[in-house]
Amino acid sequence: MTVHRPPVEVERPLTVAEVAELLGTTKRFPRRLIAEQRIRFVRVGRHVRIPESALQAFIEAGVIEPVTSPRRRRRVA
């Protein structure tokens, strides 16, 4: 009996250089994120890859929404 499994969707792993280019930084910044374990990554032998979803999650975690407050009127003396 053969078991048919649905195809597994594999996301594209990004290299350190690709992540740096997408973030607009040098390669040192993604390497530091990996060293400090601030971003999810995968080791493939000696190579390190960052899943696209991990990069997206890292970016979303750093998003700061603007604060909207009511305008105050200045008192005229």
C-alpha positions, 0 to 999 in steps of 0.5 A: 500500500502506497501512502500519498502525501501532499507536496510539502511547500518549502520556502526559499532560504536566503543567504546572509548576503541576500538578507543584507541586501534586502535590509540595506545593510552590510553582511555583518548585521545579519551575521550578528543577528545570527550570532545573537540568535535574534533571528531564526536560521538554518544550518546546512552543513557549514552554510547558514540560511535564513528562511524568508518567513524569519526575515519577514517576522524580524522586520514586523517585530521591529515595526513601530506604529505612529502615535496619534494624539489630539492636537493641543491648542496653545494658549495666547497670553 
